[in-house]
Amino acid sequence: MNISFSGYTGRVELNKIPDRCPICHHGIEPRFMNVAYASVEPAIGRAELLFRCPRQWCQRLFLALYVDKYGYGGYDLIDCVPKTLQTRAFTDWIKKVSPVFCEIYDQASQAEQMQLLQVCGPGYRKSLESLQGLRLRTQPGRGRQHKRNVVGRLHRKICD
């Protein structure tokens, strides 16, 4: 893709353009708005391009952020901003049984979407533990293997 801006014209090889709007989360072919920035200094190796979502009810602008990891002019897409975080639609059954699970799970999912990988893993585990505690209170006196089976069945039911 050729870009031209602020007196600089050059060829920037992009590995891909965004195929999903970071705001409405639909698959798209974004419109390039002829606004871009690329560092002239090769050591920095970054580029930012402005796109617009073509979906009629969205039409939002977003930046695609690229980095040239190896200094050869080949830019890899690393992120798009701004973005809205997605939440999971849980069944009425799980919302009724454990609203705490839904809240913890959504927070862990949002941490994952923000690339907070050291936070999301423990968050997912805590969400499952909240279900385990709920189930064990309703059926006291069961063994350790039963606990694993219950959590596994609940996890499968939620993920379906």
Backbone as CSV, one residue per row, in Angstrom:
resi,resn,N_x,N_y,N_z,CA_x,CA_y,CA_z,C_x,C_y,C_z
1,MET,0.852,-1.167,0.000,0.000,0.000,0.000,0.899,1.232,0.000
2,ASN,0.703,2.146,-0.898,1.452,3.404,-0.936,0.772,4.432,-0.052
3,ILE,1.574,5.152,0.731,1.018,6.221,1.546,1.808,7.495,1.303
4,SER,1.144,8.618,1.440,1.785,9.908,1.237,1.260,10.872,2.300
5,PHE,2.169,11.561,2.987,1.759,12.490,4.028,2.932,13.356,4.443
6,SER,2.653,14.522,4.938,3.635,15.458,5.499,4.946,15.509,4.715
7,GLY,4.869,15.559,3.407,6.094,15.664,2.620,6.832,14.358,2.457
8,TYR,6.327,13.271,3.014,6.996,11.973,2.899,6.161,11.080,2.005
9,THR,6.789,10.517,1.022,6.116,9.538,0.179,6.990,8.303,0.166
10,GLY,6.415,7.203,0.422,7.178,5.967,0.423,6.263,4.773,0.316
11,ARG,6.864,3.654,0.183,6.100,2.423,0.091,6.172,1.721,1.439
12,VAL,5.014,1.398,1.936,4.925,0.678,3.208,4.225,-0.642,2.919
13,GLU,4.882,-1.725,3.214,4.302,-3.051,2.997,3.578,-3.474,4.277
14,LEU,2.271,-3.568,4.192,1.461,-3.976,5.339,1.148,-5.453,5.212
15,ASN,1.305,-6.195,6.309,1.018,-7.625,6.232,-0.472,-7.895,6.080
16,LYS,-1.312,-7.001,6.595,-2.754,-7.109,6.413,-3.427,-5.833,6.877
17,ILE,-4.615,-5.622,6.371,-5.413,-4.523,6.878,-6.448,-5.141,7.821
18,PRO,-6.995,-4.367,8.739,-7.965,-4.939,9.675,-9.163,-5.535,8.927
19,ASP,-9.636,-6.670,9.395,-10.810,-7.290,8.778,-11.994,-7.338,9.736
20,ARG,-11.845,-6.679,10.887,-12.896,-6.618,11.893,-12.883,-5.237,12.516
21,CYS,-14.052,-4.636,12.632,-14.139,-3.318,13.255,-13.919,-3.475,14.758
22,PRO,-12.987,-2.711,15.345,-12.733,-2.843,16.781,-13.835,-2.229,17.644
23,ILE,-14.796,-1.560,17.011,-15.859,-0.896,17.766,-17.157,-1.699,17.705
24,CYS,-17.592,-2.077,16.487,-18.848,-2.832,16.360,-18.613,-4.337,16.275
25,HIS,-17.364,-4.770,16.083,-16.947,-6.176,16.071,-17.512,-6.978,14.911
26,HIS,-17.884,-6.333,13.819,-18.343,-7.048,12.633,-17.183,-7.201,11.651
27,GLY,-17.236,-8.251,10.841,-16.256,-8.430,9.789,-16.460,-7.349,8.726
28,ILE,-15.374,-6.722,8.296,-15.492,-5.584,7.374,-14.336,-5.568,6.384
29,GLU,-14.480,-4.752,5.374,-13.389,-4.293,4.524,-13.321,-2.789,4.765
30,PRO,-12.440,-2.341,5.675,-12.458,-0.931,6.079,-12.040,-0.001,4.949
31,ARG,-12.496,1.222,5.044,-12.132,2.257,4.072,-10.944,3.040,4.613
32,PHE,-9.865,3.072,3.836,-8.685,3.850,4.213,-9.012,5.326,3.999
33,MET,-8.764,6.153,4.988,-9.163,7.564,4.952,-8.047,8.489,4.456
34,ASN,-7.010,7.937,3.851,-5.886,8.715,3.315,-5.190,9.550,4.386
35,VAL,-5.158,9.047,5.596,-4.437,9.673,6.693,-3.549,8.605,7.304
36,ALA,-2.252,8.908,7.368,-1.317,7.911,7.885,-0.116,8.603,8.517
37,TYR,0.554,7.851,9.342,1.805,8.298,9.945,2.753,7.106,9.936
38,ALA,3.962,7.339,9.503,5.002,6.311,9.596,6.259,7.010,10.075
39,SER,6.964,6.388,10.971,8.187,7.010,11.473,9.217,7.039,10.351
40,VAL,9.876,8.172,10.185,10.894,8.297,9.151,12.183,7.635,9.626
41,GLU,12.325,7.530,10.908,13.513,6.911,11.488,13.333,5.394,11.500
42,PRO,14.204,4.656,10.807,14.019,3.210,10.688,14.063,2.466,12.026
43,ALA,14.772,2.992,13.010,14.881,2.299,14.293,13.534,2.220,15.008
44,ILE,12.656,3.213,14.772,11.357,3.217,15.441,10.429,2.215,14.792
45,GLY,10.312,2.245,13.481,9.570,1.249,12.728,8.107,1.091,13.096
46,ARG,7.353,2.174,13.067,5.933,2.046,13.346,5.142,2.878,12.350
47,ALA,3.895,2.476,12.168,3.002,3.197,11.271,1.604,3.160,11.863
48,GLU,0.845,4.207,11.582,-0.538,4.299,12.030,-1.376,4.754,10.843
49,LEU,-2.446,4.030,10.553,-3.319,4.367,9.436,-4.740,4.533,9.929
50,LEU,-5.424,5.526,9.396,-6.796,5.808,9.800,-7.764,5.109,8.845
51,PHE,-8.679,4.344,9.412,-9.700,3.629,8.648,-11.080,4.005,9.170
52,ARG,-12.105,3.707,8.354,-13.494,3.898,8.767,-14.242,2.608,8.516
53,CYS,-15.093,2.256,9.450,-15.944,1.072,9.306,-17.007,1.386,8.238
54,PRO,-17.188,0.515,7.248,-18.160,0.788,6.185,-19.603,0.430,6.547
55,ARG,-19.804,-0.221,7.682,-21.176,-0.602,8.055,-21.995,0.658,8.320
56,GLN,-23.168,0.709,7.739,-23.971,1.930,7.775,-24.283,2.390,9.196
57,TRP,-24.582,1.489,10.091,-24.955,1.919,11.439,-23.757,2.157,12.346
58,CYS,-22.525,1.892,11.870,-21.331,2.154,12.678,-20.610,3.396,12.161
59,GLN,-19.961,3.300,11.018,-19.265,4.421,10.373,-18.183,5.064,11.252
60,ARG,-17.687,4.352,12.243,-16.703,4.930,13.167,-15.297,4.883,12.583
61,LEU,-14.482,5.844,12.990,-13.077,5.896,12.599,-12.239,5.140,13.623
62,PHE,-11.183,4.496,13.143,-10.254,3.830,14.056,-8.863,3.820,13.445
63,LEU,-7.863,3.735,14.312,-6.466,3.669,13.890,-6.005,2.218,13.888
64,ALA,-5.330,1.853,12.824,-4.663,0.553,12.776,-3.191,0.813,13.084
65,LEU,-2.664,0.123,14.075,-1.282,0.332,14.521,-0.402,-0.799,13.981
66,TYR,0.702,-0.412,13.368,1.619,-1.363,12.753,3.020,-1.176,13.318
67,VAL,3.797,-2.242,13.276,5.191,-2.159,13.704,6.052,-2.931,12.698
68,ASP,7.222,-2.371,12.408,8.200,-3.029,11.539,9.216,-3.697,12.458
69,LYS,9.018,-4.966,12.730,9.836,-5.673,13.723,11.293,-5.852,13.281
70,TYR,11.508,-5.984,11.974,12.843,-6.345,11.510,13.555,-5.228,10.752
71,GLY,12.919,-4.075,10.577,13.549,-2.944,9.913,13.646,-3.061,8.403
72,TYR,12.824,-3.889,7.780,12.874,-4.070,6.332,11.694,-3.432,5.611
73,GLY,10.866,-2.655,6.312,9.736,-2.006,5.666,8.488,-2.863,5.600
74,GLY,8.502,-4.032,6.201,7.318,-4.890,6.260,6.632,-4.695,7.600
75,TYR,5.454,-4.100,7.583,4.781,-3.728,8.820,3.706,-4.751,9.186
76,ASP,3.712,-5.174,10.449,2.732,-6.129,10.973,1.677,-5.399,11.781
77,LEU,0.423,-5.749,11.552,-0.679,-5.173,12.317,-0.601,-5.686,13.747
78,ILE,-0.578,-4.766,14.719,-0.514,-5.199,16.115,-1.781,-4.885,16.901
79,ASP,-2.522,-3.842,16.493,-3.724,-3.486,17.247,-4.525,-2.444,16.476
80,CYS,-5.765,-2.278,16.887,-6.629,-1.219,16.375,-7.251,-0.506,17.572
81,VAL,-7.292,0.809,17.502,-7.866,1.606,18.594,-8.734,2.712,18.032
82,PRO,-9.751,3.201,18.716,-10.234,2.667,19.992,-10.975,1.363,19.758
83,LYS,-11.231,0.666,20.842,-11.995,-0.566,20.721,-12.961,-0.679,21.880
84,THR,-14.052,-1.316,21.602,-15.003,-1.603,22.667,-14.791,-3.055,23.074
85,LEU,-14.907,-3.290,24.343,-14.707,-4.639,24.851,-16.009,-5.420,24.747
86,GLN,-15.894,-6.665,24.349,-17.068,-7.508,24.196,-17.411,-8.177,25.519
87,THR,-18.700,-8.368,25.736,-19.154,-9.144,26.887,-19.870,-10.376,26.366
88,ARG,-19.908,-11.380,27.172,-20.527,-12.642,26.781,-22.006,-12.608,27.122
89,ALA,-22.812,-13.158,26.244,-24.248,-13.293,26.508,-24.469,-14.652,27.171
90,PHE,-24.768,-14.641,28.447,-25.001,-15.880,29.180,-26.475,-16.264,29.112
91,THR,-26.729,-17.539,29.268,-28.115,-18.014,29.281,-28.803,-17.515,30.547
92,ASP,-30.116,-17.481,30.510,-30.876,-17.068,31.693,-30.579,-17.995,32.863
93,TRP,-30.350,-19.272,32.562,-30.078,-20.253,33.612,-28.841,-19.861,34.411
94,ILE,-27.733,-19.562,33.741,-26.505,-19.256,34.476,-26.606,-17.891,35.147
95,LYS,-27.321,-16.932,34.538,-27.516,-15.627,35.185,-28.282,-15.786,36.494
96,LYS,-29.247,-16.695,36.490,-30.054,-16.917,37.688,-29.261,-17.679,38.741
97,VAL,-28.531,-18.714,38.318,-27.793,-19.565,39.250,-26.629,-18.823,39.889
98,SER,-25.890,-18.061,39.076,-24.716,-17.386,39.626,-24.404,-16.088,38.888
99,PRO,-25.043,-15.004,39.286,-24.704,-13.717,38.671,-23.257,-13.310,38.967
100,VAL,-22.706,-13.801,40.078,-21.311,-13.503,40.426,-20.384,-14.121,39.382
101,PHE,-20.685,-15.351,38.961,-19.889,-15.999,37.926,-19.870,-15.134,36.661
102,CYS,-21.038,-14.676,36.229,-21.149,-13.868,35.010,-20.286,-12.618,35.101
103,GLU,-20.328,-11.956,36.252,-19.557,-10.729,36.439,-18.052,-11.008,36.414
104,ILE,-17.613,-12.039,37.136,-16.182,-12.357,37.186,-15.692,-12.810,35.815
105,TYR,-16.475,-13.644,35.140,-16.090,-14.144,33.821,-15.946,-12.987,32.826
106,ASP,-16.912,-12.056,32.824,-16.830,-10.915,31.913,-15.608,-10.050,32.208
107,GLN,-15.286,-9.855,33.476,-14.104,-9.073,33.814,-12.827,-9.775,33.344
108,ALA,-12.759,-11.095,33.490,-11.597,-11.841,33.013,-11.498,-11.766,31.488
109,SER,-12.628,-11.860,30.818,-12.651,-11.774,29.356,-12.189,-10.396,28.884
110,GLN,-12.622,-9.357,29.562,-12.205,-8.009,29.194,-10.708,-7.807,29.452
111,ALA,-10.190,-8.394,30.523,-8.752,-8.320,30.788,-7.982,-9.012,29.661
112,GLU,-8.497,-10.132,29.178,-7.853,-10.838,28.068,-7.873,-9.984,26.800
113,GLN,-8.972,-9.320,26.518,-9.080,-8.468,25.334,-8.121,-7.284,25.399
114,MET,-7.766,-6.872,26.623,-6.817,-5.773,26.807,-5.382,-6.289,26.918
115,GLN,-5.188,-7.591,26.625,-3.877,-8.234,26.670,-3.272,-8.271,28.073
116,LEU,-4.121,-8.284,29.104,-3.658,-8.416,30.483,-3.659,-9.903,30.830
117,LEU,-2.718,-10.628,30.233,-2.732,-12.079,30.300,-2.410,-12.636,31.683
118,GLN,-1.695,-11.885,32.498,-1.410,-12.347,33.857,-2.628,-12.187,34.762
119,VAL,-3.602,-11.416,34.336,-4.801,-11.159,35.126,-5.953,-12.056,34.678
120,CYS,-6.087,-12.269,33.383,-7.271,-12.985,32.886,-7.288,-14.448,33.315
121,GLY,-6.144,-15.111,33.335,-6.113,-16.528,33.727,-6.662,-16.758,35.129
122,PRO,-6.117,-16.065,36.134,-6.677,-16.204,37.479,-8.147,-15.781,37.551
123,GLY,-8.545,-14.807,36.724,-9.941,-14.381,36.703,-10.864,-15.487,36.220
124,TYR,-10.471,-16.171,35.145,-11.273,-17.296,34.653,-11.356,-18.395,35.711
125,ARG,-10.236,-18.651,36.366,-10.228,-19.684,37.408,-11.168,-19.307,38.555
126,LYS,-11.122,-18.045,38.960,-11.987,-17.589,40.048,-13.451,-17.698,39.644
127,SER,-13.763,-17.424,38.387,-15.157,-17.547,37.944,-15.626,-18.998,38.063
128,LEU,-14.772,-19.940,37.671,-15.146,-21.349,37.811,-15.249,-21.765,39.280
129,GLU,-14.364,-21.237,40.109,-14.420,-21.552,41.539,-15.720,-21.049,42.159
130,SER,-16.239,-19.933,41.670,-17.503,-19.425,42.210,-18.639,-20.402,41.906
131,LEU,-18.573,-21.064,40.761,-19.583,-22.075,40.432,-19.403,-23.322,41.281
132,GLN,-18.153,-23.709,41.476,-17.871,-24.893,42.263,-18.401,-24.729,43.680
133,GLY,-18.155,-23.586,44.286,-18.641,-23.338,45.637,-20.153,-23.373,45.696
134,LEU,-20.799,-22.838,44.695,-22.259,-22.842,44.642,-22.787,-24.262,44.587
135,ARG,-22.210,-25.073,43.735,-22.666,-26.452,43.554,-22.398,-27.283,44.809
136,LEU,-21.257,-27.073,45.441,-20.914,-27.864,46.616,-21.777,-27.492,47.816
137,ARG,-22.229,-26.249,47.900,-23.121,-25.873,48.993,-24.466,-26.590,48.861
138,THR,-24.880,-26.827,47.618,-26.176,-27.494,47.421,-26.070,-29.003,47.585
139,GLN,-24.837,-29.565,47.452,-24.638,-31.003,47.621,-23.422,-31.261,48.506
140,PRO,-23.521,-31.025,49.814,-22.370,-31.226,50.696,-22.029,-32.710,50.855
141,GLY,-20.795,-32.990,51.264,-20.383,-34.352,51.558,-19.891,-35.140,50.365
142,ARG,-19.681,-34.527,49.234,-19.178,-35.227,48.055,-17.655,-35.162,48.030
143,GLY,-17.005,-36.077,47.312,-15.543,-36.157,47.261,-14.906,-35.224,46.246
144,ARG,-13.547,-35.277,46.215,-12.750,-34.418,45.349,-13.021,-34.675,43.861
145,GLN,-13.138,-35.948,43.466,-13.398,-36.280,42.064,-14.755,-35.718,41.639
146,HIS,-15.719,-35.772,42.527,-17.037,-35.223,42.226,-16.941,-33.721,41.954
147,LYS,-16.095,-33.027,42.737,-15.912,-31.588,42.530,-15.417,-31.313,41.112
148,ARG,-14.405,-32.093,40.663,-13.864,-31.892,39.314,-14.930,-32.166,38.258
149,ASN,-15.705,-33.230,38.442,-16.740,-33.567,37.466,-17.804,-32.474,37.384
150,VAL,-18.205,-31.955,38.530,-19.231,-30.919,38.563,-18.742,-29.666,37.849
151,VAL,-17.517,-29.238,38.168,-16.973,-28.034,37.534,-16.844,-28.253,36.029
152,GLY,-16.403,-29.429,35.609,-16.288,-29.729,34.181,-17.629,-29.677,33.486
153,ARG,-18.660,-30.261,34.102,-19.999,-30.239,33.485,-20.550,-28.821,33.427
154,LEU,-20.355,-28.045,34.479,-20.833,-26.665,34.469,-20.110,-25.843,33.398
155,HIS,-18.802,-26.051,33.286,-18.026,-25.330,32.275,-18.517,-25.669,30.868
156,ARG,-18.753,-26.949,30.593,-19.270,-27.342,29.268,-20.639,-26.744,29.006
157,LYS,-21.490,-26.721,30.037,-22.834,-26.188,29.851,-22.787,-24.690,29.554
158,ILE,-21.884,-23.971,30.203,-21.760,-22.531,29.991,-21.201,-22.247,28.596
159,CYS,-20.222,-23.024,28.181,-19.559,-22.775,26.892,-20.402,-23.192,25.691
160,ASP,-21.436,-23.992,25.905,-22.298,-24.408,24.781,-23.233,-23.330,24.353
